[in-house]
Amino acid sequence: MIEPKSDMEKDIILALQQVFDPEVPVNIYELGLIYGLDVDKANNVTVTMTLTAPNCPAADQLVEDVKRAVEDVPKVADVDVKIVFEPEWNMKMMSEAALLELGML
């Protein structure tokens, strides 16, 4: 999980917690899909994330949902979403809340 360094990062994380993977009833933040969050001095935001699978059929929609959610955060100037596959996502990246929601704890 990302430790927010500012109020804006806290607000961005709250926004990301409203974005759900279409195949799993858990938000992408709690799933551990968000690897990085960078806000520059001009309030441009870069979100580095992964997918549960490289061939995810909902990848394009998920990226758009992330971009739209972060753009809605006050004072955000621009949003860039980067998809990476290193490290490869696995179930150990999920938060306790996600594991509880999925009945895995």
Summary of the structure (lengths in Angstrom):
residues: 105
radius of gyration: 13.2
end to end distance: 18.0
largest distance: 41.5
contacts: 285
relative contact order: 0.21
helix: 34%
strand: 19%
